[in-house]
Amino acid sequence: MGLFSKLFGKKNEDRTIAEDTKSVSKIISSPIELYEQLIHIIVVSETLKSDLKIKLKQALENPQLFYDDQDEFILSERGLTFPDDRLLTPKFVLIDTLIDNNQMAEVDWKEDEEEIRFAINSIISAKKYSINLSDKTIYDNEDTSEIIALIDKEELQPVGYCLKILDIDSDSYVFTVVPLSKQDEVSDFFAQLQ
């Protein structure tokens, strides 16, 4: 490799790194931007995108709107209370709204394969992805995390999709299905959520 190639290659590499750094700083410049970009990537319905943006703006600016008179979270029975969990409110507004619209699912750590498959198929159907996941039990002797990993690796990835799990610091698994081309981007966004 010649001097010019090294220099030009280096400049292109530096520009790519600078662009990546710029996009990352843009992603995390504000929480609402983070959520809006994530919504744009994982939600397929324009109506749901719009509704979620409104809810998340409210959750960030006035989280108490999502708690009842006893300061209990109103979207699900997660045990969140106000003001202790105010910083978690946007994350769970996102999750519970997506679950209610079959764009995401939550399964218990001891869920059987039939329920896991039902949850994944519900997401596939809601997102109108053109794939068919079997509803038959295949991995009978595996635990929940292994079943999820096997379905992802053996059945979804070969047809261009994958499961992305969002850590909620509990003993359940919260996940969505996305095209493989978006998996790294979704992982990056999920890692930034509180």
LOKOLVO-177719 format. One line per 5 residues: number of its first residue (from 1); their letters; for each residue y, x, z of N, C-alpha, C. Coordinates in nm, 2 decimals. Atoms other than C-alpha are relative to their C-alpha. Last residue first. Layout:
N
NUM> A> Y X Z Y X Z Y X Z; ... $
This chain:
194
194> QLQAF> 0.02 -0.02 -0.14 0.34 -3.23 3.14 -0.12 -0.07 0.05; -0.02 0.12 -0.09 0.30 -3.23 2.77 -0.03 0.03 0.14; -0.14 0.00 -0.05 0.34 -2.89 2.60 0.03 -0.12 0.09; -0.02 -0.10 -0.10 -0.04 -2.83 2.56 0.14 0.00 0.06; 0.07 0.04 -0.12 -0.08 -3.16 2.38 0.02 0.10 0.11 $
189> FDSVE> -0.08 0.11 -0.06 0.19 -3.06 2.13 -0.07 -0.04 0.13; -0.13 -0.05 -0.05 0.02 -2.73 2.05 0.08 -0.10 0.08; 0.04 -0.08 -0.12 -0.33 -2.90 2.03 0.13 0.06 0.06; 0.03 0.10 -0.11 -0.18 -3.16 1.79 -0.03 0.08 0.13; -0.13 0.06 -0.04 -0.04 -2.88 1.57 -0.01 -0.10 0.11 $
184> DQKSL> -0.07 -0.11 -0.08 -0.37 -2.69 1.57 0.14 -0.06 0.05; 0.06 -0.03 -0.14 -0.57 -3.01 1.48 0.08 0.11 0.08; -0.10 0.02 -0.11 -0.34 -3.13 1.20 -0.05 0.04 0.14; -0.12 -0.07 0.04 -0.53 -3.01 0.89 0.11 -0.01 0.11; 0.01 -0.14 -0.03 -0.85 -3.12 1.06 0.12 0.08 -0.03 $
179> PVVTF> 0.05 -0.08 0.11 -0.74 -3.48 1.03 -0.01 0.15 0.05; -0.11 -0.04 0.09 -0.69 -3.65 1.37 -0.07 0.08 -0.12; 0.06 -0.06 0.12 -0.91 -3.84 1.61 0.11 0.03 -0.09; -0.03 0.07 0.12 -0.78 -3.91 1.96 -0.07 0.07 -0.11; 0.00 -0.07 0.13 -0.88 -3.81 2.31 0.04 -0.09 -0.11 $
174> VYSDS> -0.09 0.08 0.08 -0.86 -3.88 2.68 0.01 0.07 -0.13; -0.04 -0.06 0.12 -1.16 -3.76 2.88 0.09 -0.09 -0.08; 0.02 0.07 0.12 -1.21 -3.86 3.24 0.05 0.08 -0.12; 0.14 -0.01 0.04 -1.25 -3.66 3.56 -0.04 -0.09 -0.12; 0.09 0.09 -0.07 -0.88 -3.61 3.60 -0.14 0.02 -0.05 $
169> DIDLI> 0.03 -0.05 -0.14 -0.60 -3.36 3.52 -0.08 -0.10 0.08; -0.08 0.08 -0.10 -0.48 -3.55 3.22 -0.03 0.03 0.14; 0.03 -0.02 -0.15 -0.59 -3.30 2.96 0.09 -0.09 0.08; -0.12 -0.02 -0.07 -0.55 -3.44 2.60 -0.04 0.01 0.15; 0.00 0.05 -0.14 -0.86 -3.40 2.39 0.13 0.04 0.07 $
164> KLCYG> -0.09 -0.08 -0.07 -0.84 -3.37 2.01 0.01 -0.06 0.14; -0.04 0.06 -0.13 -1.14 -3.50 1.82 0.10 0.10 0.07; 0.04 -0.06 -0.12 -1.17 -3.38 1.46 0.05 -0.08 0.12; -0.07 0.05 -0.12 -1.16 -3.48 1.10 -0.04 0.07 0.13; -0.15 -0.03 0.00 -1.24 -3.33 0.76 0.08 -0.06 0.12 $
159> VPQLE> -0.07 0.10 0.09 -1.59 -3.48 0.69 0.15 0.01 0.01; 0.05 -0.01 0.14 -1.78 -3.18 0.83 0.06 -0.09 -0.10; -0.06 -0.12 0.07 -1.54 -3.18 1.13 -0.06 0.01 -0.14; -0.13 0.02 0.04 -1.64 -3.54 1.24 0.06 0.12 -0.09; -0.02 0.12 0.07 -2.02 -3.53 1.26 0.15 -0.02 -0.06 $
154> EKDIL> 0.11 0.03 0.10 -2.16 -3.20 1.38 0.04 -0.12 -0.09; 0.05 -0.11 0.09 -1.86 -3.04 1.55 -0.09 -0.04 -0.11; -0.11 -0.06 0.07 -1.68 -3.35 1.69 -0.05 0.11 -0.10; -0.05 0.09 0.10 -1.99 -3.54 1.77 0.11 0.06 -0.08; 0.10 0.01 0.11 -2.14 -3.24 1.93 0.05 -0.09 -0.10 $
149> AIIES> 0.00 -0.12 0.08 -1.83 -3.17 2.15 -0.09 0.00 -0.12; -0.13 0.00 0.07 -1.80 -3.53 2.26 0.01 0.12 -0.09; 0.01 0.10 0.10 -2.18 -3.53 2.35 0.13 -0.01 -0.09; 0.08 -0.06 0.11 -2.14 -3.20 2.53 -0.02 -0.10 -0.11; -0.08 -0.11 0.07 -1.85 -3.33 2.74 -0.08 0.06 -0.11 $
144> TDEND> -0.11 0.05 0.08 -2.05 -3.65 2.82 0.08 0.10 -0.07; -0.11 0.06 -0.09 -2.37 -3.49 2.93 0.12 -0.04 -0.09; -0.12 -0.08 -0.02 -2.66 -3.43 2.68 0.10 -0.08 0.10; 0.01 -0.07 -0.13 -3.01 -3.58 2.68 0.12 0.09 0.04; 0.04 0.08 -0.11 -2.96 -3.85 2.42 0.00 0.07 0.13 $
139> YITKD> 0.01 -0.10 -0.10 -2.77 -3.67 2.16 -0.03 -0.05 0.14; 0.06 -0.12 0.06 -2.84 -3.90 1.87 -0.02 0.11 0.10; 0.02 -0.11 -0.10 -2.76 -4.25 1.99 -0.08 0.12 -0.06; 0.13 -0.02 -0.05 -2.67 -4.47 1.69 0.00 0.12 0.10; -0.01 0.06 -0.14 -2.31 -4.59 1.63 -0.14 0.02 0.07 $
134> SLNIS> 0.12 0.08 -0.04 -2.29 -4.36 1.32 0.03 -0.05 0.14; 0.07 -0.07 -0.11 -1.94 -4.24 1.23 -0.11 -0.09 0.05; 0.09 0.09 -0.07 -1.81 -4.37 0.90 -0.08 0.09 0.10; 0.12 -0.07 -0.05 -1.50 -4.21 0.75 -0.09 -0.10 0.07; 0.11 0.04 0.08 -1.21 -4.35 0.55 -0.13 0.08 0.03 $
129> YKKAS> 0.05 -0.12 0.06 -0.96 -4.34 0.83 -0.12 -0.04 -0.08; 0.04 0.02 0.14 -0.80 -4.67 0.89 -0.04 0.13 -0.07; -0.08 -0.09 0.08 -0.62 -4.55 1.21 -0.03 -0.01 -0.15; -0.14 0.03 -0.02 -0.75 -4.85 1.40 0.09 0.09 -0.09; -0.03 0.13 0.06 -1.10 -4.81 1.25 0.15 -0.03 0.01 $
124> IISNI> 0.01 -0.02 0.14 -1.12 -4.44 1.33 0.04 -0.13 -0.07; -0.11 -0.08 0.05 -0.99 -4.51 1.68 0.00 0.02 -0.15; -0.12 0.09 -0.01 -1.24 -4.79 1.74 0.13 0.08 -0.05; 0.00 0.09 0.12 -1.52 -4.57 1.60 0.12 -0.09 0.01; -0.03 -0.08 0.11 -1.44 -4.30 1.86 0.01 -0.09 -0.13 $
119> AFRIE> -0.14 -0.04 -0.01 -1.44 -4.55 2.14 0.05 0.08 -0.12; -0.08 0.12 0.01 -1.77 -4.70 2.03 0.15 0.03 0.00; -0.01 0.03 0.14 -1.92 -4.36 1.99 0.08 -0.12 -0.03; -0.08 -0.10 0.06 -1.83 -4.27 2.34 0.01 -0.03 -0.15; -0.15 0.03 -0.03 -1.96 -4.60 2.47 0.09 0.10 -0.06 $
114> EEDEK> -0.04 0.13 0.07 -2.30 -4.55 2.30 0.15 -0.03 0.02; -0.03 -0.03 0.14 -2.32 -4.19 2.41 0.05 -0.12 -0.07; 0.11 -0.02 0.09 -2.31 -4.28 2.78 0.05 0.01 -0.14; 0.02 0.11 0.10 -2.01 -4.22 3.00 -0.12 0.03 -0.09; 0.14 0.04 0.00 -2.04 -3.99 3.30 -0.03 -0.11 -0.10 $
109> WDVEA> 0.07 -0.13 0.01 -1.70 -3.81 3.27 -0.15 -0.02 0.00; 0.04 -0.06 -0.13 -1.54 -4.15 3.20 -0.09 0.13 -0.02; 0.14 0.03 -0.04 -1.40 -4.23 2.86 -0.02 0.08 0.13; 0.03 -0.07 -0.13 -1.04 -4.27 2.75 -0.14 -0.03 0.04; 0.10 0.06 -0.09 -0.94 -4.36 2.40 -0.02 0.09 0.12 $
104> MQNND> 0.05 -0.10 -0.09 -0.65 -4.30 2.16 -0.11 -0.07 0.08; -0.03 -0.13 0.07 -0.51 -4.49 1.86 -0.04 0.12 0.09; 0.12 -0.07 0.05 -0.69 -4.80 1.98 0.04 0.12 -0.08; 0.00 0.02 0.15 -0.36 -4.99 2.03 -0.11 0.07 -0.07; -0.01 0.15 0.02 -0.40 -5.03 2.41 0.00 -0.03 -0.15 $
99> ILTDI> 0.14 0.06 -0.03 -0.52 -4.67 2.42 0.01 -0.15 -0.03; 0.09 -0.04 0.11 -0.20 -4.55 2.24 -0.14 -0.06 0.02; -0.04 0.08 0.12 0.02 -4.75 2.48 -0.09 0.03 -0.11; 0.04 0.14 -0.02 -0.17 -4.61 2.78 0.04 -0.09 -0.12; 0.15 0.02 -0.01 -0.15 -4.25 2.66 -0.04 -0.14 0.00 $
94> LVFKP> 0.06 -0.04 0.13 0.22 -4.25 2.56 -0.15 -0.03 0.00; -0.04 0.11 0.09 0.33 -4.44 2.87 -0.05 0.03 -0.14; 0.09 0.11 -0.02 0.11 -4.19 3.06 0.05 -0.13 -0.07; 0.14 -0.03 0.05 0.29 -3.89 2.92 -0.09 -0.12 0.01; 0.01 0.00 0.14 0.63 -4.05 2.97 -0.14 0.03 -0.06 $
89> TLLRD> -0.01 0.13 0.06 0.56 -4.13 3.34 0.00 0.00 -0.16; 0.12 0.03 0.07 0.44 -3.79 3.45 0.01 -0.13 -0.08; 0.00 -0.09 0.11 0.79 -3.68 3.56 -0.13 -0.02 -0.09; -0.10 0.03 0.10 0.84 -4.00 3.76 -0.01 0.10 -0.12; 0.06 -0.03 0.13 0.51 -3.94 3.95 0.10 -0.03 -0.11 $
84> DPFTL> 0.09 -0.12 0.00 0.65 -3.92 4.31 -0.04 0.04 -0.14; -0.05 -0.11 0.09 0.94 -4.16 4.24 -0.09 0.12 -0.01; -0.14 -0.04 0.02 0.76 -4.40 4.17 0.06 0.03 0.14; -0.11 0.07 -0.07 0.39 -4.43 4.20 0.13 0.07 -0.03; -0.13 -0.06 0.01 0.09 -4.34 3.97 0.10 -0.08 0.08 $
79> GRESL> -0.04 -0.05 -0.13 -0.25 -4.46 4.09 0.14 0.07 0.00; 0.02 -0.15 -0.01 -0.38 -4.48 3.74 0.04 0.05 0.14; 0.02 -0.03 -0.14 -0.42 -4.86 3.73 -0.04 0.15 0.02; 0.14 -0.02 -0.03 -0.26 -4.91 3.39 -0.01 0.03 0.15; 0.08 0.00 0.12 0.07 -5.00 3.23 -0.15 0.01 0.02 $
74> IFEDQ> 0.04 0.14 0.05 0.25 -5.12 3.55 -0.09 0.00 -0.13; 0.00 0.00 0.15 0.27 -4.80 3.75 -0.05 -0.12 -0.06; 0.13 -0.03 0.07 0.31 -4.89 4.12 0.02 0.00 -0.15; -0.01 -0.14 0.06 0.66 -4.87 4.29 -0.14 0.04 -0.06; 0.07 -0.09 -0.10 0.58 -5.18 4.50 0.00 0.14 -0.05 $
69> DDYFL> -0.08 0.00 -0.12 0.84 -5.38 4.29 -0.06 0.08 0.12; -0.03 0.13 -0.05 0.67 -5.27 3.97 0.08 0.01 0.13; 0.06 0.02 -0.13 0.69 -4.94 3.79 0.04 -0.14 0.05; 0.14 0.01 0.02 0.75 -4.87 3.42 -0.08 -0.01 0.13; 0.02 0.12 0.07 1.13 -4.93 3.44 -0.15 -0.03 -0.02 $
64> QPNEL> 0.03 0.10 -0.10 1.14 -4.66 3.71 -0.03 -0.14 -0.07; 0.14 0.02 -0.03 1.11 -4.40 3.44 -0.03 -0.12 0.09; 0.01 0.09 -0.11 1.47 -4.44 3.33 -0.14 -0.04 0.03; -0.13 0.03 -0.06 1.57 -4.18 3.08 0.00 -0.08 0.13; -0.07 -0.12 -0.03 1.24 -4.03 3.00 0.13 -0.02 0.07 $
59> AQKLK> 0.07 -0.07 -0.10 1.04 -4.35 3.02 0.06 0.13 0.04; -0.02 0.07 -0.13 1.31 -4.54 2.83 -0.07 0.08 0.11; -0.14 -0.03 -0.04 1.30 -4.28 2.55 0.04 -0.07 0.13; 0.00 -0.14 -0.05 0.92 -4.30 2.56 0.15 0.04 0.03; 0.06 -0.01 -0.14 0.93 -4.68 2.53 0.01 0.14 0.06 $
54> IKLDS> -0.09 0.08 -0.09 1.17 -4.68 2.23 -0.05 0.01 0.14; -0.13 -0.07 -0.01 0.98 -4.41 2.05 0.09 -0.06 0.10; 0.03 -0.11 -0.09 0.65 -4.59 2.12 0.13 0.08 0.02; 0.01 0.05 -0.14 0.78 -4.91 1.96 -0.02 0.11 0.10; -0.13 0.05 -0.04 0.89 -4.73 1.64 0.00 -0.05 0.15 $
49> KLTES> -0.09 -0.11 -0.02 0.57 -4.54 1.61 0.13 -0.04 0.05; 0.03 -0.06 -0.12 0.37 -4.86 1.67 0.08 0.13 0.03; -0.05 0.09 -0.10 0.55 -5.03 1.39 -0.03 0.06 0.14; -0.15 -0.01 -0.01 0.50 -4.74 1.16 0.06 -0.08 0.11; -0.07 0.12 0.02 0.12 -4.74 1.23 0.15 0.02 0.02 $
44> VVIIH> -0.01 0.04 0.14 -0.05 -4.41 1.18 0.08 -0.12 -0.03; 0.00 0.15 0.01 0.01 -4.24 1.52 0.01 -0.03 -0.15; 0.13 0.07 -0.04 -0.11 -3.88 1.57 0.00 -0.15 -0.02; 0.13 -0.06 0.04 0.15 -3.67 1.38 -0.12 -0.08 0.03; 0.00 -0.01 0.14 0.47 -3.87 1.40 -0.13 0.05 -0.05 $
39> ILQEY> 0.02 0.14 0.05 0.40 -3.96 1.76 -0.02 0.01 -0.15; 0.14 0.02 -0.03 0.37 -3.58 1.84 -0.03 -0.14 -0.05; 0.08 -0.08 0.10 0.71 -3.52 1.67 -0.15 -0.03 0.02; -0.02 0.06 0.14 0.87 -3.81 1.86 -0.08 0.08 -0.10; 0.08 0.12 0.01 0.72 -3.69 2.19 0.01 -0.06 -0.14 $
34> LEIPS> 0.14 -0.04 -0.01 0.85 -3.33 2.15 -0.08 -0.13 -0.02; 0.04 -0.05 0.13 1.19 -3.46 2.03 -0.15 0.04 0.00; 0.01 0.11 0.09 1.22 -3.68 2.34 -0.04 0.05 -0.14; 0.13 0.08 -0.01 1.13 -3.39 2.56 -0.01 -0.11 -0.10; -0.02 0.12 -0.09 1.42 -3.18 2.42 -0.13 -0.07 0.01 $
29> SIIKS> -0.14 0.00 -0.03 1.44 -2.83 2.26 0.03 -0.12 0.09; -0.02 0.02 -0.14 1.06 -2.80 2.28 0.15 -0.01 0.04; 0.10 0.09 -0.06 0.98 -2.86 1.92 0.03 -0.02 0.15; -0.05 0.13 0.04 1.30 -2.69 1.80 -0.09 -0.10 0.06; -0.12 0.03 -0.08 1.21 -2.38 1.99 0.05 -0.13 -0.03 $
24> VSKTD> 0.05 0.02 -0.13 0.86 -2.39 1.83 0.12 -0.03 0.09; 0.06 0.14 -0.01 1.02 -2.44 1.49 -0.05 -0.03 0.14; -0.10 0.10 0.01 1.25 -2.14 1.54 -0.06 -0.14 0.01; -0.07 0.00 -0.13 0.97 -1.92 1.67 0.11 -0.11 -0.01; 0.08 0.05 -0.10 0.76 -2.01 1.36 0.06 -0.02 0.14 $
19> EAITR> 0.00 0.15 0.03 1.05 -1.95 1.13 -0.09 -0.07 0.10; -0.13 0.06 -0.04 1.11 -1.61 1.30 0.00 -0.15 -0.03; 0.00 0.00 -0.15 0.74 -1.52 1.28 0.13 -0.07 0.04; 0.09 0.10 -0.04 0.74 -1.62 0.91 0.00 -0.01 0.15; -0.06 0.13 0.03 1.05 -1.42 0.84 -0.09 -0.11 0.05 $
14> DENKK> -0.11 0.03 -0.09 0.91 -1.12 1.02 0.06 -0.13 -0.02; 0.07 0.02 -0.13 0.59 -1.14 0.82 0.11 -0.03 0.10; 0.06 0.14 0.01 0.79 -1.18 0.50 -0.06 -0.03 0.13; -0.11 0.10 0.00 1.00 -0.88 0.60 -0.05 -0.14 -0.01; -0.05 0.01 -0.14 0.69 -0.68 0.69 0.11 -0.10 0.01 $
9> GFLKS> 0.10 0.07 -0.08 0.53 -0.75 0.36 0.05 -0.02 0.14; -0.01 0.14 0.04 0.85 -0.65 0.18 -0.10 -0.09 0.08; -0.13 0.06 -0.04 0.87 -0.33 0.38 0.00 -0.15 -0.03; 0.00 0.01 -0.14 0.50 -0.25 0.34 0.12 -0.06 0.05; 0.09 0.11 -0.04 0.50 -0.34 -0.02 0.00 -0.02 0.15 $
4> FLGM> -0.06 0.13 0.02 0.81 -0.13 -0.07 -0.09 -0.12 0.04; -0.11 0.02 -0.10 0.65 0.17 0.10 0.07 -0.14 -0.02; -0.12 -0.08 0.01 0.34 0.14 -0.10 0.10 -0.03 0.10; -0.12 0.09 0.00 0.00 0.00 0.00 0.12 0.09 0.00 $
